[in-house]
Amino acid sequence: QAQGYVEARTGQGTWVTEKLPESFLVKAENTNSQAQEKKTQQNYNLSQRGSYLIGYSAASPYQWGAFVPGAPDVTEFPHHIFSRIQTRLSREPEINSLIYSNAGGCLELRQELAEYLKIARSVQCDADQIIITEGTHQAIDLVSRTLSDPGDEVWIEDPAYWGARNILRINGVNLRSLSVDQEGIIPDLEPKTPPKLIFVTPSHQYPLGSHLSLERRKQLIAIARQHKSWIVEDDYDSEFRFSGQPFPSLQGLEPDAPVIYMGTFSKTIYPALRIGYLVVPKKLFSPLRIVASELYRGGHLLDQKVLAEFIREGHYEAHIRRMRLLYSKRHAFLIDLITRHLGANFLHEYNTAAGLHLILKLPSNMDDVLIASNALDQGVKVRALSQYYTKHYSTRQKGLLLGFACVREQEILVAFGVLLKCLRNAGVRTLS
């Protein structure tokens, strides 16, 4: 046994042990106060929208550590390079960098993004089609407020990202949740009520991990053209594919496709940067720019200039290449742990060699919410797959989202040992 948390078995390599050092575990804070806060809010005279958001809030207070899904390793970012550029541009900043922006964001960043997206994602665009946002949430809010009315039909994947669902619902649309399989979202080819918007994550479906097949992509575009709908493509985790070539964007599949492309720097740089972007058809640029200015009074132009220079000098692509290799190793390490200690049948069939998390599949009779709660009590942060669904609980797939990107292999090993104990306590039979 080595240091109390790893044991070497002759001919079998390194295995997990349940004897874990306290220094590796971050004990969960008492969550009763959070529940009490929600209960207290019910006594206030809130709007229906406010009450809904509080009742269905799902943002975790834990944004770092094993196994937080979707969290990049911010410690590996070249902060010294970024800060050097920041210092240089901040010495004598242009006046235009310090005032409100109503032009859709920093021109230099939009130009760099246009060139990068053409090469990396096959996105067909110019700088005058790009609107800089403060991230995915703001982008979804902007699109839904500008292009849909209360009561309009909007399609979304099921399971789906809770944040997208919450934003759309408080904007009053009628959400229709469509099931997902190994080819991505299953579209309704003859909808009784045509959708105004179709939200999809085609490159790496969140949370399951499947990618949208070419046939389904063409079906969605045909539906959107027929009903004058807009497809909103959230190109989630497209930068981090560990084998084969990245799937090109849905936006670039056909000329003048009715697609709004959405991206963010939260996973490739760090979430606190709060810079994202929309690539929109030219006829939508002006209305979306005006609405964005009226709603959000854009700014952060100096930060955007710094990011533009970071991209222009080649640091962004170099960082992505390095992180892709690092995440690939952590992904393979976690896959190996699951296979050796639980068996390959616990790897969800939709998992692909991509992204910042994977799905640990559980038997349908397991309570993944309870297992996640018990793991959190032991300092390990996982999300229950069933909570991403809108359908009846009995039909939801059971599993755990395991984020592997933001922690080193040693920490993955320790946290997995804790998770194994929680699984055994829940009745899961393990191989070790």
C-alpha positions in Angstrom: 0.0 0.0 0.0 1.3 3.5 -0.9 0.4 6.5 1.2 -2.9 5.0 2.3 -4.9 5.5 -0.8 -3.3 3.4 -3.6 -2.4 -0.2 -3.5 -0.3 -2.1 -6.1 -1.4 -5.6 -7.0 1.1 -7.9 -8.7 0.4 -8.1 -12.4 -2.7 -5.9 -12.1 -1.3 -2.4 -11.8 -2.6 0.3 -9.4 -6.0 0.0 -7.8 -8.2 2.1 -5.5 -8.4 1.6 -1.8 -11.1 2.9 0.6 -8.4 4.1 3.1 -8.2 7.7 2.0 -6.3 10.7 3.4 -8.5 13.4 4.8 -6.5 16.1 3.1 -7.8 15.0 -0.3 -11.5 15.4 0.6 -13.4 18.6 0.7 -16.2 18.1 3.1 -19.6 19.4 1.9 -21.0 22.4 3.6 -24.3 22.2 5.3 -26.9 22.5 2.5 -29.8 23.0 4.9 -29.3 26.8 4.7 -29.8 26.6 1.0 -33.1 24.7 1.4 -34.1 27.2 4.1 -33.3 30.1 1.7 -35.7 28.7 -0.9 -38.4 28.2 1.7 -38.0 31.8 2.9 -38.3 33.1 -0.6 -41.8 31.7 -0.8 -42.9 34.2 1.7 -41.9 37.1 -0.5 -44.2 38.7 -3.1 -42.3 37.3 -6.1 -43.3 37.1 -9.7 -44.2 33.7 -11.2 -40.9 33.9 -13.1 -38.9 34.6 -10.0 -40.6 31.9 -8.1 -40.0 29.4 -10.9 -36.3 30.2 -11.1 -35.9 29.8 -7.4 -37.9 26.6 -7.3 -35.9 25.1 -10.2 -32.5 26.6 -9.5 -29.8 24.0 -10.1 -26.5 26.0 -10.1 -24.2 24.2 -7.7 -22.2 26.1 -5.0 -19.4 23.7 -5.9 -17.7 24.8 -9.1 -14.3 23.0 -8.7 -13.0 19.6 -7.8 -13.8 16.0 -8.5 -16.1 15.3 -10.2 -17.6 18.7 -11.1 -18.8 18.3 -14.7 -17.9 21.0 -17.3 -15.2 22.6 -15.2 -11.9 23.2 -17.0 -8.5 23.1 -15.3 -8.0 26.9 -14.8 -4.7 26.3 -13.1 -3.2 25.2 -16.5 -4.1 28.4 -18.3 -1.0 30.6 -19.3 -2.0 33.5 -17.1 1.5 35.0 -17.4 0.9 35.5 -21.2 -2.6 36.8 -20.8 -1.6 39.2 -18.0 1.3 40.5 -20.1 -1.0 41.4 -22.9 -3.5 42.9 -20.5 -0.8 45.1 -18.9 0.4 46.3 -22.3 -3.0 47.2 -23.5 -4.1 48.8 -20.2 -1.2 51.3 -20.0 -2.9 53.8 -22.4 -6.3 52.3 -23.3 -8.3 53.8 -26.1 -11.4 55.7 -25.0 -13.6 53.3 -27.0 -12.4 50.5 -24.8 -13.7 52.1 -21.7 -17.2 53.0 -22.6 -20.5 51.1 -23.4 -20.5 49.0 -26.6 -23.5 49.0 -28.9 -21.7 47.6 -31.9 -21.9 43.9 -31.1 -18.6 43.8 -29.3 -14.9 44.5 -30.0 -14.2 44.5 -33.7 -10.7 43.0 -33.3 -12.2 40.1 -31.4 -14.9 39.6 -33.9 -12.4 39.5 -36.7 -10.1 37.0 -35.0 -13.1 34.8 -34.1 -14.3 34.8 -37.8 -11.0 33.6 -39.0 -10.6 31.0 -36.2 -14.1 29.6 -36.6 -13.8 29.2 -40.4 -10.7 27.0 -39.9 -11.5 25.2 -36.6 -15.3 24.7 -36.9 -16.2 25.2 -40.6 -18.4 28.1 -39.6 -19.2 30.4 -42.6 -19.1 34.0 -41.3 -17.6 37.4 -41.4 -16.9 39.7 -38.4 -20.2 41.6 -39.1 -22.1 38.4 -38.3 -20.7 38.0 -34.8 -22.1 39.4 -31.6 -20.1 39.2 -28.4 -22.0 38.1 -25.3 -21.3 37.5 -21.7 -21.7 33.7 -22.1 -24.2 31.1 -23.0 -27.0 32.2 -20.6 -27.0 35.7 -22.0 -26.9 34.4 -25.6 -29.9 32.2 -25.0 -31.8 35.0 -23.3 -31.0 37.4 -26.2 -32.1 34.9 -28.9 -35.3 33.9 -27.2 -36.4 37.4 -26.4 -35.7 38.7 -29.9 -36.9 35.8 -32.0 -39.8 34.2 -30.0 -42.9 35.4 -28.2 -44.6 34.0 -25.1 -46.6 30.9 -26.2 -44.4 30.0 -29.2 -43.2 26.4 -29.5 -39.5 25.9 -28.8 -37.8 22.5 -29.1 -35.1 21.4 -26.8 -33.3 18.1 -26.2 -34.3 15.8 -23.4 -32.1 15.5 -21.3 -30.8 19.0 -21.6 -28.9 21.7 -19.8 -31.0 23.0 -17.0 -29.8 26.6 -17.5 -31.1 26.7 -21.1 -34.5 25.2 -20.0 -34.9 27.7 -17.2 -34.1 30.8 -19.4 -36.5 29.7 -22.1 -39.3 29.0 -19.7 -39.2 32.3 -17.9 -39.4 34.0 -21.3 -42.8 32.4 -21.7 -42.3 29.9 -24.5 -43.9 26.5 -24.8 -41.0 24.1 -24.4 -41.3 20.8 -26.2 -38.7 18.3 -25.0 -37.6 15.8 -27.7 -35.8 12.6 -26.8 -32.1 11.9 -27.6 -30.5 8.7 -28.8 -27.0 7.8 -30.1 -27.7 10.0 -33.2 -28.7 13.0 -31.1 -32.1 14.7 -30.9 -35.0 12.9 -32.5 -36.9 15.5 -34.5 -40.6 15.5 -35.2 -40.7 15.4 -39.0 -44.4 16.4 -39.1 -45.0 18.7 -36.1 -48.6 19.8 -35.4 -47.2 23.1 -34.0 -44.1 24.2 -35.9 -41.2 25.3 -33.6 -40.1 28.9 -33.6 -36.7 27.9 -32.2 -34.8 24.6 -32.1 -32.0 24.4 -29.4 -29.4 21.6 -30.0 -25.9 20.6 -28.9 -24.9 18.7 -32.0 -21.1 18.3 -31.5 -21.3 16.8 -27.9 -24.9 16.5 -26.6 -25.2 17.7 -23.0 -25.3 15.7 -20.9 -25.3 12.4 -22.7 -22.3 13.0 -25.0 -23.7 11.7 -28.3 -23.2 13.7 -31.6 -25.9 14.6 -34.1 -25.7 12.4 -37.1 -25.6 13.9 -40.6 -29.1 12.6 -41.4 -30.5 14.3 -38.4 -28.7 17.5 -39.1 -30.2 17.6 -42.6 -33.6 16.8 -41.2 -33.4 19.7 -38.7 -32.3 22.2 -41.4 -35.2 21.0 -43.7 -37.7 21.5 -40.8 -36.3 24.9 -40.1 -36.5 26.0 -43.7 -40.0 24.6 -44.1 -41.4 26.4 -41.0 -39.2 29.5 -41.0 -37.7 28.4 -37.7 -34.3 29.1 -36.3 -31.9 26.4 -35.2 -29.7 27.5 -32.2 -26.5 25.5 -32.3 -24.7 25.4 -29.0 -21.3 24.1 -30.0 -20.7 22.6 -26.6 -17.2 21.1 -26.0 -16.4 20.9 -29.7 -12.8 21.9 -29.0 -12.1 18.8 -26.9 -12.4 15.7 -29.1 -9.7 13.1 -28.2 -9.9 10.8 -31.2 -10.7 11.3 -34.9 -11.5 14.6 -36.5 -13.9 17.1 -34.9 -17.4 17.2 -36.4 -17.9 20.3 -38.5 -20.5 22.8 -37.3 -24.2 22.5 -38.3 -24.1 26.2 -39.3 -21.6 25.4 -42.1 -23.3 22.4 -43.5 -25.4 24.2 -46.1 -25.2 27.7 -47.6 -27.5 30.2 -45.8 -28.6 27.5 -43.3 -31.2 28.9 -40.8 -28.7 28.4 -37.9 -27.6 30.7 -35.1 -24.2 29.4 -33.9 -23.4 29.9 -30.2 -20.0 29.5 -28.5 -18.1 30.5 -25.3 -14.6 30.8 -23.9 -15.7 29.4 -20.5 -14.4 25.9 -21.2 -11.3 26.8 -23.2 -10.0 29.7 -21.1 -11.9 30.1 -17.8 -15.6 30.7 -16.8 -15.0 34.0 -15.0 -13.9 35.6 -18.2 -17.6 35.9 -19.2 -17.1 36.2 -22.9 -19.1 34.2 -25.4 -20.4 34.9 -28.9 -23.2 34.4 -31.4 -22.7 33.9 -35.2 -25.9 35.0 -36.8 -27.3 35.3 -40.4 -26.5 38.8 -41.7 -30.2 39.9 -41.6 -30.3 39.2 -37.9 -27.2 41.0 -36.9 -28.7 44.5 -36.6 -31.9 43.5 -34.7 -29.9 41.3 -32.3 -27.2 43.9 -31.8 -29.8 46.6 -31.0 -31.7 44.3 -28.5 -28.5 43.3 -26.8 -27.5 46.9 -26.4 -30.9 47.8 -24.9 -31.1 44.9 -22.6 -27.5 44.5 -21.4 -25.5 47.7 -22.2 -22.5 45.8 -23.4 -19.0 46.6 -22.2 -15.8 44.7 -21.2 -14.2 45.9 -24.5 -10.7 46.1 -23.0 -11.0 42.4 -21.9 -12.2 41.6 -25.4 -9.2 43.4 -27.0 -6.9 41.4 -24.7 -8.5 38.2 -25.8 -8.3 39.2 -29.5 -4.6 39.7 -29.1 -4.2 36.4 -27.3 -5.8 34.7 -30.2 -3.9 36.7 -32.9 -0.6 35.8 -31.4 -1.4 32.1 -31.5 -1.6 31.4 -27.8 -5.3 30.4 -27.9 -4.8 27.5 -30.4 -1.7 26.4 -28.6 -3.5 26.3 -25.3 -6.4 24.3 -26.7 -3.9 21.7 -28.2 -2.2 21.3 -24.9 -5.4 21.0 -22.9 -6.8 18.5 -25.4 -3.9 16.2 -24.7 -4.1 16.7 -20.9 -7.9 16.1 -20.8 -7.5 13.0 -23.1 -5.1 11.5 -20.5 -7.5 12.2 -17.6 -10.4 10.9 -19.6 -8.5 7.6 -20.4 -7.5 7.3 -16.7 -11.1 7.6 -15.5 -12.3 5.1 -18.1 -9.7 2.6 -17.0 -10.8 3.0 -13.3 -14.4 2.4 -14.2 -13.6 -0.6 -16.4 -11.4 -2.3 -13.8 -13.5 -1.6 -10.7 -17.0 -1.7 -12.0 -16.9 -3.1 -15.5 -17.4 -1.7 -19.0 -21.2 -2.1 -18.8 -21.1 1.0 -16.4 -19.8 3.1 -19.3 -22.8 4.8 -20.9 -23.2 3.8 -24.6 -23.5 7.4 -25.6 -20.1 8.4 -24.2 -17.7 9.6 -26.8 -14.0 10.4 -26.6 -14.8 14.1 -26.1 -15.7 16.8 -23.6 -15.0 17.4 -20.0 -17.2 14.8 -18.4 -18.5 11.3 -19.0 -21.6 9.3 -17.8 -21.3 6.5 -15.3 -24.3 4.4 -16.1 -26.4 2.9 -13.2 -29.0 0.2 -13.1 -32.5 1.6 -13.7 -33.6 0.7 -10.1 -30.9 2.8 -8.6 -31.6 6.2 -7.0 -28.8 8.3 -8.7 -30.0 11.4 -6.8 -29.5 9.8 -3.4 -26.1 8.4 -4.5 -25.0 11.9 -5.6 -26.2 13.3 -2.3 -24.3 10.7 -0.3 -21.1 11.3 -2.4 -21.4 15.0 -1.7 -21.5 14.3 2.0 -18.1 12.7 1.5 -16.7 15.6 -0.4 -17.2 14.2 -4.0 -19.3 16.3 -6.3 -21.3 14.5 -9.0 -24.5 15.3 -10.7 -27.4 12.8 -11.1 -28.3 12.2 -14.8 -32.0 11.7 -14.1 -32.3 15.3 -12.9 -31.6 16.6 -16.5 -34.8 15.0 -17.8 -38.2 16.6 -18.0 -40.0 13.3 -18.6 -41.6 11.1 -15.9 -39.1 9.9 -13.4 -39.7 6.2 -14.1 -38.6 6.7 -17.8 -35.4 8.6 -17.1 -32.0 7.0 -17.5 -30.0 6.7 -14.2 -26.4 7.6 -14.0 -23.8 10.1 -12.7 -22.0 12.9 -14.5 -18.3 12.6 -13.7 -16.2 15.7 -14.6 -12.6 14.7 -15.0 -11.0 17.8 -16.5 -10.3 20.1 -13.5 -8.5 17.6 -11.3 -5.2 15.7 -11.6 -5.1 11.9 -11.9 -4.1 11.5 -8.2 -7.2 13.4 -7.1 -9.4 11.4 -9.6 -8.1 8.2 -8.0 -8.9 9.4 -4.5 -12.4 10.7 -5.3 -13.2 7.5 -7.3 -12.4 5.4 -4.2 -14.9 7.5 -2.2 -17.5 7.1 -5.0 -17.0 3.3 -5.1 -17.8 3.1 -1.4 -21.0 5.1 -2.0 -21.9 2.8 -4.9 -21.3 -0.3 -2.8 -23.5 1.1 0.0 -26.2 1.7 -2.6 -26.1 -2.0 -3.6 -23.8 -1.8 -6.7 -21.6 -4.9 -7.1 -18.1 -3.9 -7.9 -15.1 -5.9 -9.2 -12.8 -4.9 -6.4 
